[in-house]
């Protein structure tokens, strides 16, 4: 679902976007998008030190346990503006 609504007499534009479907599609087909795997690129160990688990963050969906990489964010944005 990607719908745009325009209100008369204003420049306000409202766009509805199904982010769940967009993200699910990318996660289910991550290889087609050029990602290596779904593992996080870095993590925090018991001493609060950052542990780097990859050499190329742009080839991963997740930067850490909660955040998408900028590459993943770019694909979501492309879906939004499609």
C-alpha positions as CSV (number, residue, x, y, z in Angstrom):
1,X,0.0,0.0,0.0
2,X,1.5,3.3,-1.1
3,X,-1.1,5.9,-1.4
4,X,-0.9,9.7,-1.7
5,X,-3.6,12.1,-0.7
6,X,-3.8,15.8,-1.6
7,X,-5.9,18.2,0.2
8,X,-7.5,21.0,-1.8
9,X,-6.3,24.6,-1.3
10,X,-3.1,23.4,0.4
11,X,0.3,21.9,-0.4
12,X,0.0,19.3,2.3
13,X,0.6,15.8,0.9
14,X,0.0,12.7,3.0
15,X,1.4,9.4,2.0
16,X,0.5,6.0,3.5
17,X,3.3,3.4,3.3
18,X,3.3,-0.2,4.4
19,X,6.7,-0.4,5.9
20,X,6.1,-3.9,7.3
21,X,5.6,-5.4,3.8
22,X,8.6,-3.5,2.4
23,X,11.0,-4.6,5.1
24,X,9.6,-8.2,5.1
25,X,10.2,-8.4,1.3
26,X,13.8,-7.3,1.7
27,X,14.5,-9.6,4.6
28,X,12.9,-12.6,2.8
29,X,15.0,-11.9,-0.4
30,X,18.1,-10.3,1.1
31,X,20.5,-12.0,-1.4
32,X,18.6,-10.4,-4.3
33,X,19.3,-7.0,-2.7
34,X,23.0,-7.8,-2.5
35,X,23.2,-8.5,1.3
36,X,25.5,-11.3,2.5
37,X,23.4,-12.4,5.5
38,X,21.0,-11.1,8.2
39,X,23.6,-11.1,11.0
40,X,24.4,-7.8,12.8
41,X,27.7,-6.2,11.7
42,X,28.7,-5.3,15.3
43,X,27.8,-6.1,18.8
44,X,28.5,-5.0,22.4
45,X,30.2,-7.5,24.7
46,X,30.0,-7.8,28.5
47,X,32.5,-5.0,29.0
48,X,30.5,-2.6,26.8
49,X,33.1,-2.8,24.1
50,X,32.1,-2.8,20.4
51,X,32.9,-6.1,18.7
52,X,33.1,-5.7,14.9
53,X,31.9,-8.9,13.1
54,X,32.2,-7.8,9.5
55,X,34.4,-5.9,7.2
56,X,31.8,-4.3,4.9
57,X,28.8,-2.9,6.8
58,X,27.0,-2.1,3.5
59,X,26.6,-5.8,2.7
60,X,24.6,-6.4,5.9
61,X,21.0,-5.6,6.7
62,X,21.6,-4.8,10.4
63,X,24.3,-2.6,11.8
64,X,23.6,-3.9,15.4
65,X,20.8,-5.8,17.0
66,X,18.3,-3.0,16.5
67,X,19.3,-0.7,13.7
68,X,19.3,-1.1,9.9
69,X,22.4,-0.2,7.9
70,X,22.3,2.8,5.6
71,X,22.1,0.4,2.6
72,X,18.9,-1.2,4.1
73,X,17.5,2.3,4.8
74,X,18.1,3.2,1.2
75,X,16.1,0.3,-0.1
76,X,13.2,1.1,2.2
77,X,13.3,4.8,1.0
78,X,13.3,3.6,-2.6
79,X,10.1,1.6,-1.9
80,X,8.6,4.6,-0.2
81,X,9.1,6.9,-3.2
82,X,8.3,4.2,-5.8
